[in-house]
Amino acid sequence: MTEAVMMSVEALQNRVLAIFERAGLNKIQAAALAHVIVAGERDACKSHGIYRIEGALRTVKAGKVKPDAVPALAPDDGSAIVRVDAQGGFANAAFELGVPALAERATRLGIAAMVINDCSHFSALWPEVEAVTARGLAALAMCPSYATVAPSGGSKPLLGTNPFAFGWPRKDQPPYVFDFATSVAARGEIELHRRAGKQLPEGWAIDAAGNPTTDPVAALEGAMMPFGGHKGSAIATMIELLAGIMIGDLTSPEVLDYLGTTILAPFHGELIIAMSPEAFAKGRPGDPFARAEVLFETIVGQGARLPSQRRFAARIQSEAKGISLTAAEIAQLDALLAGGLAAVN
C-alpha cells in the first residue's frame, strides 16, 4: 500500500493526540508528544515523525516513563538556571512548561539555562531551539542518549548519539537552525534502513565484533561511529559532561544500564541555553541581527545552503497542501488508535 493520502497538519495533530490519550497519557504529555511528532512529519523529517509513536508507546508499556506525569518548575532562586523536574515523564512536556521562564530570565540577564531532569527524551532538538528563537533569543540544546556509539578508535558502544542543536533568531523569516547527532547518522536513520531492507553507507557503523559493516541489523547489534572521527567523539563526550554529569543526571552508559535495551526512549536529562544577542552586543557598534543577515546572505550568495532550508520549505508545503502519508502509514495510525498500548509489542 503506497498510495499517498493528504492530511492537514491539524488533522494529523488531532489523530496523534487521540492515539496517545487512548494509550493512557494525560493531556500534558500527549499534547507535547503530538506537537513534536507532527512537526517532524510536517517538515519532512520522517525519522522523527509518526514512526516514533510506537517507540513512545513501547516505553510507556514497559513502565519506563510515567504517562500521567505533571512536570514541576522550581521556584525562581534569582540565578540564571531554570530547573524543571519532568517527574519521570517526557522531556517535551517539561520543556513546554519551562520555556517561558527561560526566555524571561535570558532576556533579563542576557543568558540563562534550563535544566530538565528525570525525563524520557523524545524526537529532535530543533523544536526546542525554534521555541527559543521565536522569543528573539539564540539557543543551544543538547542531551545524551543511550550507549550506541563507539568512541573514535574504540570498538564497543559507550557514547550516545548525543544530539546538539543551535538556533539564531531572524526577523520576518525562519531562524538559522541546525540539529544533528554527534554520530555519523541518527539511530532512527539506521532503523529506517533496516525497515526498508537497504544497506548503510560505508563508515556508519561497526558490528558486535568491532568490524565495519553496512548491514543495518549488524549495526544495531554493534555500534555507530561518531561523525568526524575524534572531533565528533570529543563533542559527544562534552555533551555527556554538560548534559549528563554537570546537571546531575544519567550518562549514556547509565541510561543503557537503566533501560536494559535500546528499543525504548532514553531516560536522562536535557540542557538548553538561551542568550540575548542584544545583551551580549550592548555598547558595541552595529545591530547583531543585521550583521548576522550579512553573513547569511554571503553564504547563500556563494551558492551554499543554510541548514534547515529544506525543512522550512517542506513546512510551507505541508501547511498549504497538507502532509502526505502512505496508506500503510494511515493504517498504522488506525491500528494504534484502536489498540492503544496493546497495539505495540
C-alpha positions as CSV (number, residue, x, y, z in Angstrom):
1,M,0.0,0.0,0.0
2,T,1.9,3.0,-1.3
3,E,-0.9,5.4,-2.4
4,A,-0.4,8.8,-0.8
5,V,-3.1,10.3,1.4
6,M,-3.1,14.0,2.2
7,M,-3.9,15.0,5.7
8,S,-3.9,18.6,7.1
9,V,-1.5,19.4,9.9
10,E,-4.4,20.0,12.3
11,A,-6.0,16.7,11.4
12,L,-2.8,14.7,12.0
13,Q,-2.2,16.6,15.2
14,N,-5.7,15.5,16.4
15,R,-5.1,11.9,15.3
16,V,-1.8,11.6,17.1
17,L,-3.1,13.3,20.2
18,A,-6.0,10.8,20.3
19,I,-3.6,7.9,20.0
20,F,-1.6,9.0,23.0
21,E,-4.7,9.7,25.1
22,R,-6.1,6.3,24.1
23,A,-2.9,4.8,25.4
24,G,-3.3,6.5,28.8
25,L,-1.2,9.6,28.5
26,N,-2.6,12.7,30.3
27,K,-3.3,15.8,28.2
28,I,0.0,17.5,29.1
29,Q,2.2,14.5,28.0
30,A,0.0,13.6,24.9
31,A,-0.2,17.2,23.6
32,A,3.6,17.7,23.9
33,L,4.4,14.5,22.1
34,A,1.8,15.1,19.4
35,H,3.3,18.5,18.7
36,V,6.8,17.3,18.0
37,I,5.8,14.2,16.1
38,V,3.5,16.2,13.8
39,A,6.3,18.8,13.4
40,G,8.6,16.1,12.2
41,E,6.1,14.9,9.5
42,R,5.2,18.5,8.6
43,D,8.9,19.3,8.0
44,A,9.5,16.0,6.0
45,C,11.7,14.6,8.8
46,K,10.3,11.1,8.6
47,S,12.8,9.7,11.1
48,H,11.3,12.0,13.7
49,G,7.6,11.7,12.7
50,I,4.9,9.2,13.2
51,Y,7.5,6.4,13.1
52,R,8.3,7.5,16.6
53,I,4.9,6.8,18.1
54,E,5.5,3.1,18.6
55,G,8.7,3.7,20.5
56,A,7.0,6.2,22.8
57,L,4.1,3.8,23.5
58,R,6.5,0.9,24.0
59,T,8.3,2.9,26.6
60,V,5.1,3.6,28.4
61,K,4.1,0.0,28.2
62,A,7.5,-1.0,29.7
63,G,6.9,1.3,32.7
64,K,10.0,3.3,31.9
65,V,8.1,6.6,31.6
66,K,5.2,8.0,33.5
67,P,2.2,8.7,31.2
68,D,0.5,10.8,33.8
69,A,3.5,12.9,34.9
70,V,3.0,16.6,35.6
71,P,6.3,18.4,35.3
72,A,7.3,20.8,38.1
73,L,9.0,24.2,37.6
74,A,11.3,25.1,40.5
75,P,10.8,28.5,42.2
76,D,13.0,31.3,40.8
77,D,16.1,31.4,43.0
78,G,17.5,34.5,41.4
79,S,20.1,32.6,39.4
80,A,20.3,32.1,35.6
81,I,19.3,28.5,35.9
82,V,15.7,27.4,35.3
83,R,15.1,23.9,36.8
84,V,12.3,21.7,35.6
85,D,11.6,18.3,37.1
86,A,10.0,16.2,34.5
87,Q,8.7,13.8,37.2
88,G,9.5,10.8,35.1
89,G,7.5,12.0,32.1
90,F,8.6,13.0,28.6
91,A,11.1,15.9,28.1
92,N,8.8,17.7,25.7
93,A,6.1,18.5,28.3
94,A,8.8,19.7,30.8
95,F,10.3,21.9,28.1
96,E,7.0,23.5,27.3
97,L,6.5,24.3,30.9
98,G,9.9,25.9,31.4
99,V,10.5,27.8,28.2
100,P,8.6,31.0,29.2
101,A,10.7,31.2,32.4
102,L,13.9,30.5,30.4
103,A,13.1,33.3,27.9
104,E,12.2,35.8,30.6
105,R,15.4,35.1,32.5
106,A,17.6,35.2,29.4
107,T,16.1,38.5,28.3
108,R,16.6,40.0,31.7
109,L,20.0,38.6,32.5
110,G,21.4,38.2,29.0
111,I,21.9,34.4,29.4
112,A,20.1,31.6,31.1
113,A,20.0,27.8,31.1
114,M,17.2,25.4,31.5
115,V,18.0,22.1,33.2
116,I,15.4,19.3,32.7
117,N,15.9,16.3,35.0
118,D,14.4,12.8,35.1
119,C,12.8,12.8,31.7
120,S,12.4,10.4,28.7
121,H,13.8,12.3,25.7
122,F,11.8,12.1,22.5
123,S,12.4,13.2,19.0
124,A,14.6,16.0,17.7
125,L,16.0,19.1,19.4
126,W,15.1,21.6,16.8
127,P,11.6,22.1,18.2
128,E,13.3,23.3,21.4
129,V,15.7,25.8,19.8
130,E,12.9,27.1,17.5
131,A,10.7,27.8,20.5
132,V,13.5,29.9,22.0
133,T,14.4,31.7,18.7
134,A,10.7,32.6,18.4
135,R,11.3,34.7,21.5
136,G,14.2,36.6,19.9
137,L,16.9,34.6,21.6
138,A,19.8,32.4,20.4
139,A,19.7,28.9,21.7
140,L,21.8,25.8,22.3
141,A,20.3,22.4,23.3
142,M,21.9,19.1,24.0
143,C,21.3,15.8,25.7
144,P,22.9,12.4,26.0
145,S,21.1,9.2,24.8
146,Y,22.0,5.6,25.5
147,A,25.3,3.9,24.7
148,T,25.1,3.1,21.0
149,V,28.2,4.9,19.6
150,A,31.8,3.8,19.9
151,P,34.4,6.5,20.7
152,S,36.8,7.2,18.0
153,G,39.3,4.4,17.9
154,G,37.1,2.2,20.1
155,S,35.2,-1.0,19.4
156,K,32.2,-1.0,21.7
157,P,29.3,1.3,22.3
158,L,29.9,3.9,25.0
159,L,28.6,7.3,23.9
160,G,25.1,8.2,22.9
161,T,24.1,9.7,19.6
162,N,24.1,12.9,21.7
163,P,22.3,15.4,19.6
164,F,23.3,19.1,19.6
165,A,21.2,21.9,18.2
166,F,21.7,25.7,17.7
167,G,19.2,28.4,16.7
168,W,19.6,32.1,15.8
169,P,16.5,34.3,15.5
170,R,15.9,36.1,12.2
171,K,13.3,38.8,11.6
172,D,10.5,38.0,9.1
173,Q,11.9,34.6,8.1
174,P,12.7,31.3,9.7
175,P,15.6,31.1,12.1
176,Y,19.0,29.8,11.4
177,V,18.9,26.3,12.9
178,F,21.0,23.2,12.8
179,D,20.3,20.0,14.7
180,F,22.5,16.9,14.3
181,A,23.5,13.8,16.1
182,T,27.2,13.5,17.0
183,S,27.1,10.1,15.5
184,V,27.5,9.7,11.7
185,A,23.8,9.3,11.5
186,A,20.8,9.3,13.9
187,R,19.9,5.9,15.1
188,G,16.5,6.4,13.6
189,E,18.1,6.5,10.2
190,I,19.7,3.1,10.7
191,E,16.3,1.7,11.8
192,L,14.7,3.2,8.7
193,H,17.3,1.5,6.5
194,R,16.6,-1.8,8.3
195,R,12.9,-1.5,7.7
196,A,13.4,-0.7,4.0
197,G,15.9,-3.5,3.6
198,K,18.6,-1.1,2.5
199,Q,22.4,-1.3,3.2
200,L,24.1,1.5,5.1
201,P,26.8,3.8,3.6
202,E,30.3,2.8,4.4
203,G,31.7,4.2,7.7
204,W,28.4,4.5,9.5
205,A,28.8,1.5,11.9
206,I,30.6,-1.5,13.2
207,D,29.3,-4.9,14.2
208,A,29.4,-6.5,17.6
209,A,32.9,-7.7,16.9
210,G,34.1,-4.2,16.1
211,N,34.3,-4.7,12.3
212,P,33.0,-2.2,9.8
213,T,29.5,-3.1,8.5
214,T,26.9,-1.9,6.1
215,D,24.2,-4.2,7.4
216,P,21.7,-2.2,9.4
217,V,20.8,-5.3,11.6
218,A,24.5,-5.9,12.4
219,A,24.9,-2.1,13.1
220,L,22.0,-2.1,15.5
221,E,23.7,-5.0,17.3
222,G,27.1,-3.3,17.2
223,A,27.8,0.4,17.4
224,M,27.5,3.5,15.3
225,M,30.5,5.7,14.7
226,P,31.0,9.4,15.7
227,F,31.0,11.9,12.8
228,G,34.3,13.4,12.0
229,G,36.3,10.8,13.9
230,H,38.0,12.1,17.0
231,K,36.2,15.5,16.7
232,G,32.7,14.1,16.9
233,S,33.8,11.8,19.6
234,A,35.1,14.8,21.7
235,I,31.9,16.7,21.2
236,A,29.8,13.7,22.2
237,T,31.9,13.4,25.3
238,M,31.4,17.1,26.1
239,I,27.6,16.5,25.9
240,E,27.9,13.6,28.3
241,L,29.7,16.0,30.7
242,L,27.4,19.1,30.3
243,A,24.0,17.5,29.8
244,G,24.6,14.4,32.0
245,I,27.2,14.8,34.7
246,M,27.0,18.6,35.2
247,I,23.2,18.6,35.6
248,G,23.3,15.6,37.9
249,D,21.6,13.2,35.5
250,L,22.4,10.0,33.7
251,T,25.2,9.5,31.1
252,S,24.6,7.3,28.1
253,P,26.1,4.1,29.6
254,E,24.0,4.7,32.7
255,V,20.9,5.1,30.6
256,L,21.5,1.8,28.9
257,D,22.0,0.1,32.2
258,Y,18.7,1.6,33.4
259,L,16.7,0.6,30.4
260,G,18.5,-2.7,29.5
261,T,17.6,-2.1,25.8
262,T,17.8,0.4,23.0
263,I,14.2,-0.1,21.8
264,L,12.8,2.3,24.4
265,A,13.1,6.1,24.6
266,P,16.2,7.0,26.6
267,F,15.8,8.3,30.2
268,H,18.1,11.2,31.2
269,G,18.3,15.0,31.4
270,E,18.5,17.9,28.9
271,L,20.3,21.2,28.9
272,I,19.0,24.3,27.0
273,I,20.9,27.6,27.0
274,A,19.3,30.8,25.8
275,M,21.2,34.0,25.0
276,S,20.1,37.5,24.2
277,P,22.1,38.9,21.2
278,E,21.2,42.5,22.2
279,A,22.5,42.0,25.7
280,F,25.8,40.5,24.5
281,A,26.3,43.1,21.8
282,K,25.3,46.0,24.1
283,G,27.7,49.0,23.7
284,R,29.3,47.7,20.6
285,P,28.6,49.1,17.1
286,G,26.1,47.5,14.8
287,D,22.9,45.6,15.2
288,P,23.7,41.9,15.8
289,F,20.7,40.8,13.8
290,A,21.6,42.9,10.8
291,R,25.2,41.8,10.9
292,A,24.0,38.2,11.0
293,E,21.9,38.7,7.9
294,V,25.0,39.9,6.1
295,L,26.7,36.6,7.0
296,F,23.8,34.5,5.9
297,E,23.4,36.4,2.6
298,T,27.1,35.9,1.9
299,I,26.8,32.2,2.5
300,V,23.8,31.9,0.2
301,G,25.4,34.2,-2.3
302,Q,28.2,31.7,-2.8
303,G,25.6,29.0,-3.7
304,A,25.6,27.3,-0.3
305,R,22.5,26.3,1.5
306,L,21.7,27.3,5.0
307,P,20.8,24.3,7.3
308,S,17.1,23.6,7.7
309,Q,16.2,25.4,4.5
310,R,14.7,22.2,3.0
311,R,12.8,21.5,6.2
312,F,11.3,25.0,6.2
313,A,10.4,24.7,2.5
314,A,8.6,21.4,3.4
315,R,6.8,23.1,6.2
316,I,5.4,25.7,3.8
317,Q,4.1,23.0,1.5
318,S,2.6,21.0,4.3
319,E,0.8,23.9,5.8
320,A,-0.6,24.9,2.4
321,K,-1.4,21.4,1.0
322,G,-1.3,19.0,3.9
323,I,1.0,16.2,4.9
324,S,1.5,13.2,2.6
325,L,1.1,9.8,4.3
326,T,1.1,6.4,2.6
327,A,-2.0,4.2,3.0
328,A,0.2,1.9,5.2
329,E,1.0,4.8,7.5
330,I,-2.7,5.6,7.8
331,A,-3.4,2.0,8.6
332,Q,-0.7,2.1,11.3
333,L,-2.3,5.2,12.9
334,D,-5.7,3.5,12.8
335,A,-4.3,0.4,14.4
336,L,-2.6,2.4,17.2
337,L,-5.7,4.4,17.8
338,A,-7.9,1.2,18.0
339,G,-5.4,-0.8,20.1
340,G,-3.7,1.6,22.4
341,L,-0.8,0.0,24.3
342,A,-2.0,-3.4,23.2
343,A,-1.0,-2.5,19.6
344,V,2.7,-2.4,20.4
345,N,5.0,-5.3,21.4
